[in-house]
Amino acid sequence: MQDFLENKLLPILMRIGNNVILVAVRDGISFTLPFIIAGSVFLIIANLPIPGWSEFLGPYAEMLSVPVQATFGAIGLIAAIGISYNLAKRYNLDCLSCCCITVAVFLLAQLDDAHKINVNNFGAAGLFSAIILSVITVYIVRFFVEKKIYIRLPDSVPPAVLQSFISLAPAMACLTLIWLIRVVLNFDINAFFTLILSPLVMGLDTLPGILILVALISLLWSCGIHGTNVLSGITSPIFLKFIAENTEAYLQHQPVPHITAEGFYNFFICTGGSGATMGLVLAMLLSKSRYYKSLGRISIGPAIFCINEPVIFGVPMVFNPVMMLPLILTPMVICTCSYLLMQFGIIGRPVFQIPWTMPPILNGYFATGGNIPAAIWSGCMVIISTVMYYPFFRILERKQLATEKEEAAAALTAEA
């Protein structure tokens, strides 16, 4: 099994995780996070679960929701800028020129049948087209620059003017291409990209799909690879689209459509970090082993804020056959329970984007818009994590206690 992971599976996953395009998508999507979190703050303030709060705010409640439209409503456009910037940077192209061309291309692609810009596609609805159009744009610019297909000017011309003329030819090519597709052929680019990616979107919005993702992330962690980072280039746009649609539904007082939206993985699966290791940290705090007790004290602070590298590499859990099983099974069990609880309406679904470092209980409460059962369930997740990790931890603890006993005996012998 270990040979298969090291020599067969890991090289493939590493190539996927290090792919230039996927890395640029992952880093570009992260540009949207400050805006989404800022919008969520306004949304939380406008909808605090306090009796009489809406009446207290009065007309200001609607005013507080306005920034939400300007943040969530622009994540597609912001993502296009972020992705083109990061991809251009990796290819040593002029980042600002690529971003400007991408914006123009994105706007042209969002025309409706009356040839007017549909601003509704600036948000989550245009996220997939933003990803693909930004990548296509940067590669067209790269082709023109590498082949030196641009207007040449004397060296005495100011650099800013020179760069604008270098960008002219690729900008014309990009805009002409999208104009032909969207205006002349009347082909809806946005709807096409959404249709192409719909199987993946629907798959990750199901329990089997999210379980496969959780298992794969945990498997990568057990091999010492940051599984979330490796796969986020694929999954982040989808989960981001889900949370934007959930927020919109919440604002309109409609049923929240998605369970596995952004925040579901961090707040309703990974208590204490990937692998749901908070229970393991608590077990170490109560350990009789000096090593594990010290490691527990070091790890508890980061674990509260969903950071578990001290646990992963301190236990260690990397290529540890004893801990590999709970590392994979624990988040899968919690994921199944969380999904079913949301599906049957027992706890709320994620509707707000909040910082992933939010501590347990608080994260469940704020992510769901003040749902008390979700906050209680967040505490129950810690108990489940402890129950599942404890038997496996006891195996490691017994070995460590024996080792420490031998070391103590050896030290006494040396002193004598």
C-alpha positions in Angstrom: 0.0 0.0 0.0 2.8 2.4 1.0 4.7 1.6 -2.2 1.5 2.3 -4.3 1.0 5.7 -2.6 4.6 6.8 -2.9 5.4 5.6 -6.5 2.0 5.6 -8.2 -0.6 7.9 -6.7 1.5 10.7 -5.2 3.4 11.6 -8.3 0.1 12.0 -10.2 -1.5 14.1 -7.4 1.6 16.2 -7.0 1.7 17.0 -10.8 -2.0 18.0 -10.5 -1.4 20.1 -7.4 1.7 21.9 -9.0 0.0 22.5 -12.3 0.6 26.2 -13.3 -3.0 26.8 -14.2 -4.5 25.2 -11.1 -2.0 27.1 -8.8 -2.9 30.4 -10.5 -6.7 29.6 -10.1 -6.2 28.7 -6.4 -4.2 31.9 -5.8 -6.4 34.0 -7.9 -9.6 32.8 -6.1 -8.0 33.9 -2.9 -8.2 37.5 -4.1 -12.0 37.3 -3.5 -11.8 36.3 0.2 -11.3 39.8 1.7 -14.3 41.0 -0.2 -16.5 38.0 0.7 -15.5 38.2 4.4 -16.1 42.0 4.4 -19.5 41.5 2.8 -20.3 38.8 5.3 -19.5 41.1 8.2 -22.2 43.6 6.9 -24.6 40.7 6.4 -24.0 39.3 9.9 -24.5 42.8 11.5 -27.8 43.2 9.5 -29.1 39.8 10.5 -27.9 39.2 14.1 -30.0 36.5 15.7 -31.2 38.8 18.5 -34.9 39.3 19.2 -36.0 42.7 18.0 -32.7 43.4 16.2 -34.3 44.0 12.8 -36.8 46.4 14.4 -34.0 48.2 16.1 -32.1 48.7 12.9 -35.2 49.8 11.0 -34.3 51.2 7.5 -30.6 50.7 8.2 -31.0 46.9 7.9 -31.5 47.2 4.2 -28.7 49.7 3.9 -26.3 47.3 5.6 -27.1 44.7 2.9 -26.0 47.0 0.1 -22.2 46.2 0.5 -23.1 42.5 0.1 -24.2 43.2 -3.4 -21.0 45.0 -4.2 -18.8 42.2 -2.8 -20.6 38.9 -3.5 -22.0 40.4 -6.6 -18.5 40.9 -8.0 -16.6 37.8 -7.1 -16.5 36.6 -10.7 -14.9 39.8 -11.9 -12.5 39.9 -9.0 -11.5 36.2 -9.6 -10.8 37.0 -13.3 -8.4 39.8 -12.3 -6.7 37.6 -9.6 -6.3 34.6 -11.8 -4.9 36.5 -14.8 -2.5 38.4 -12.5 -1.1 35.2 -10.9 -0.8 33.4 -14.2 0.8 36.3 -15.9 3.3 36.6 -13.0 4.3 33.0 -13.4 5.0 33.5 -17.1 6.9 36.8 -16.5 4.3 38.8 -18.5 3.1 42.3 -17.7 0.5 41.6 -15.0 -1.4 44.9 -15.2 -1.8 44.6 -19.0 -3.0 41.0 -18.7 -5.5 42.0 -16.0 -6.9 44.9 -18.1 -7.3 42.7 -21.2 -9.0 40.0 -19.0 -11.5 42.5 -17.6 -12.4 43.7 -21.1 -12.8 40.1 -22.3 -14.8 39.1 -19.3 -17.2 42.1 -19.8 -17.6 41.3 -23.5 -18.5 37.7 -22.6 -21.3 38.8 -20.3 -23.4 40.5 -22.9 -27.0 39.4 -23.1 -29.0 38.9 -26.3 -29.7 42.6 -26.5 -25.9 43.2 -26.4 -26.0 44.8 -23.0 -23.8 43.8 -20.1 -25.5 41.4 -17.7 -24.2 42.5 -14.3 -25.8 39.5 -12.7 -22.9 37.4 -14.2 -20.3 39.4 -12.3 -20.9 37.3 -9.3 -21.0 33.5 -8.7 -22.9 33.0 -12.0 -19.9 34.1 -14.0 -17.2 32.5 -11.8 -16.5 29.6 -14.2 -16.3 31.7 -17.3 -14.0 34.1 -15.3 -11.6 31.2 -14.7 -11.5 29.9 -18.2 -11.5 33.3 -20.0 -8.6 34.6 -17.8 -6.5 31.6 -18.6 -7.2 31.8 -22.3 -6.4 35.5 -22.3 -3.1 35.1 -20.6 -2.0 32.3 -23.0 -2.9 34.4 -26.0 -0.9 37.3 -24.6 2.0 35.0 -23.9 1.9 33.7 -27.5 2.1 37.2 -28.9 4.9 38.2 -26.6 7.0 35.1 -27.2 6.5 35.3 -30.9 7.3 39.1 -30.8 4.0 39.9 -32.6 3.6 43.5 -31.5 4.2 47.0 -32.6 7.9 48.0 -32.1 8.8 51.5 -31.1 12.1 53.2 -30.5 13.9 52.7 -27.2 13.4 56.4 -26.4 9.7 55.8 -26.0 8.6 55.8 -22.3 8.2 52.3 -20.9 4.5 52.8 -20.1 3.7 53.8 -23.7 5.8 50.9 -25.0 4.0 48.4 -22.9 0.6 49.7 -24.1 1.6 49.1 -27.7 2.9 45.7 -26.9 -0.5 44.9 -25.4 -2.4 46.2 -28.4 -2.1 43.2 -30.7 -3.0 40.5 -28.1 -5.8 42.7 -26.8 -7.2 43.0 -30.3 -6.9 39.2 -30.8 -8.7 38.4 -27.5 -11.5 40.9 -28.0 -12.0 39.8 -31.6 -12.2 36.2 -30.6 -14.8 36.8 -27.9 -16.7 39.2 -30.1 -17.0 36.6 -32.8 -18.2 33.9 -30.4 -20.6 36.0 -28.3 -21.9 38.7 -30.7 -21.6 37.3 -34.3 -22.3 33.6 -33.4 -24.6 34.6 -30.5 -23.0 31.8 -28.4 -23.6 32.2 -24.6 -20.0 31.6 -23.3 -21.1 31.8 -19.7 -23.9 29.2 -20.0 -21.6 26.9 -22.0 -18.8 26.8 -19.3 -21.4 26.3 -16.6 -22.9 23.4 -18.5 -19.5 21.8 -19.1 -18.5 21.9 -15.4 -22.0 21.0 -14.1 -21.1 17.3 -13.5 -18.3 18.3 -11.2 -20.4 20.9 -9.5 -23.3 18.4 -8.9 -20.9 15.8 -7.8 -19.4 17.9 -5.0 -22.8 18.9 -3.9 -23.6 15.3 -2.9 -22.6 13.2 0.0 -20.6 10.6 -2.0 -18.8 13.4 -3.9 -17.8 15.2 -0.7 -16.8 12.0 1.0 -14.4 11.1 -1.9 -12.9 14.6 -1.6 -12.5 14.3 2.2 -10.9 10.9 1.9 -8.5 12.1 -0.8 -7.4 15.2 1.2 -6.8 13.0 4.3 -4.9 10.5 2.3 -2.6 13.2 1.0 -2.1 14.5 4.5 -1.1 11.0 5.7 1.7 11.2 3.1 2.9 14.6 4.3 1.2 16.6 1.5 -1.1 19.6 2.2 -4.2 17.9 0.6 -6.4 21.0 0.8 -3.9 23.1 -1.1 -3.3 20.4 -3.7 -7.0 20.1 -4.6 -8.2 23.7 -3.9 -7.5 24.8 -7.4 -10.3 22.5 -8.5 -12.7 22.7 -5.6 -12.5 26.4 -4.4 -14.4 27.9 -7.4 -17.2 25.4 -6.9 -17.5 25.9 -3.1 -17.2 29.7 -3.5 -20.1 29.6 -6.0 -22.2 27.6 -3.5 -21.6 30.0 -0.7 -22.5 33.0 -2.9 -25.7 31.3 -3.9 -26.5 30.4 -0.3 -25.9 34.0 0.8 -28.2 35.3 -1.9 -30.9 32.8 -0.9 -30.5 33.8 2.7 -30.9 37.5 1.8 -34.1 36.8 -0.2 -35.4 34.6 2.7 -35.5 31.6 0.5 -34.4 28.0 1.3 -30.6 27.7 1.3 -29.7 25.4 -1.7 -26.3 24.0 -0.9 -24.8 22.0 1.9 -21.2 21.7 0.8 -20.7 25.4 0.4 -17.5 27.2 1.4 -17.1 26.7 5.1 -18.7 23.2 5.2 -15.3 21.5 5.0 -13.5 23.7 7.5 -16.3 24.2 10.1 -18.4 21.0 9.9 -15.7 18.4 9.2 -12.3 19.6 10.2 -12.5 20.5 13.9 -9.0 21.3 14.9 -7.7 21.1 11.3 -7.7 18.6 8.4 -8.4 15.1 9.6 -10.5 16.5 12.5 -7.6 16.2 14.9 -9.0 18.2 17.8 -9.9 15.0 19.7 -6.3 13.7 19.3 -5.0 17.0 20.8 -7.3 16.6 23.8 -6.2 13.0 24.2 -2.5 14.1 24.2 -3.2 16.8 26.8 -4.4 14.0 29.2 -1.6 11.6 28.2 0.8 10.1 30.8 3.6 10.4 28.3 5.8 13.4 28.7 6.3 13.7 25.0 2.7 13.6 24.0 1.6 15.8 26.9 4.1 18.4 25.8 3.0 18.1 22.2 -0.6 18.5 23.2 0.2 21.7 25.0 2.0 23.0 22.0 -0.8 21.9 19.6 -3.9 23.0 21.5 -3.5 26.7 20.6 -3.1 26.2 16.9 -5.8 23.5 16.9 -8.4 25.9 18.3 -7.8 28.0 15.2 -7.9 25.1 12.8 -4.1 24.7 12.3 -2.9 21.2 12.9 0.6 21.0 11.3 2.1 20.5 14.9 -0.1 17.4 15.2 0.5 16.0 11.7 4.3 16.3 11.9 4.7 16.0 15.7 2.9 12.7 16.4 3.9 12.1 13.6 0.9 11.0 11.5 2.8 11.1 8.2 3.2 7.5 6.9 2.2 6.3 10.3 0.1 3.1 9.7 -1.5 3.3 13.1 -2.8 6.8 12.7 -3.6 6.7 8.9 -6.9 5.0 9.5 -8.4 7.5 12.0 -7.0 10.4 10.0 -9.1 9.2 7.0 -12.1 7.8 8.8 -12.7 10.5 11.4 -13.4 13.3 9.0 -15.5 11.0 6.8 -17.7 10.0 9.8 -18.2 13.7 10.8 -18.8 14.7 7.2 -21.6 12.1 6.9 -23.2 13.2 10.1 -23.0 16.9 9.3 -24.3 16.4 5.8 -27.3 14.4 7.0 -28.1 16.8 9.8 -28.2 19.7 7.3 -30.1 17.7 4.7 -32.9 16.9 7.2 -32.9 20.5 8.5 -31.7 19.7 12.0 -28.8 22.2 11.8 -28.4 25.2 9.5 -26.4 25.3 6.3 -23.4 27.7 5.7 -24.6 31.1 4.5 -21.8 33.4 5.5 -18.1 33.3 4.6 -16.1 33.8 7.8 -12.3 33.4 8.4 -11.4 29.7 8.4 -9.5 30.2 11.7 -12.7 30.9 13.6 -12.7 28.6 16.8 -15.1 25.6 17.1 -18.7 26.4 18.2 -18.3 30.0 17.2 -17.6 29.0 13.6 -20.7 26.9 13.4 -22.8 29.7 14.9 -21.6 32.5 12.7 -21.3 30.5 9.4 -24.9 29.5 9.6 -26.3 32.9 10.5 -26.7 32.3 14.2 -28.1 28.7 14.2 -27.8 27.4 17.7 -28.1 23.6 16.8 -25.1 24.1 14.4 -23.1 25.6 17.2 -24.0 22.6 19.5 -23.1 20.2 16.8 -19.7 21.9 16.4 -19.0 20.9 20.0 -20.3 17.4 19.4 -17.8 17.0 16.6 -15.0 17.4 19.1 -16.4 14.6 21.2 -16.7 12.3 18.1 -13.1 13.2 17.1 -11.9 12.2 20.6 -13.8 8.9 20.7 -12.4 7.9 17.3 -8.8 8.9 17.8 -8.4 7.7 21.4 -8.1 3.9 20.8 -5.4 4.5 18.1 -3.6 7.1 20.3 -3.5 4.6 23.2 -1.4 2.3 20.9 1.1 5.0 20.3 1.1 6.1 23.9 1.9 2.6 25.2 4.9 2.4 22.9 6.0 5.9 23.9 5.7 5.2 27.6 7.8 2.1 27.2 10.4 4.1 25.4 10.4 6.8 28.1 10.7 4.2 30.8 13.7 2.6 29.1 15.3 6.1 28.7 14.8 6.9 32.3 16.3 3.6 33.4 19.3 4.2 31.1 19.8 7.6 32.6 19.8 6.2 36.1 22.3 3.6 35.2 24.5 6.2 33.6 24.4 8.4 36.8 25.2 5.4 39.0 
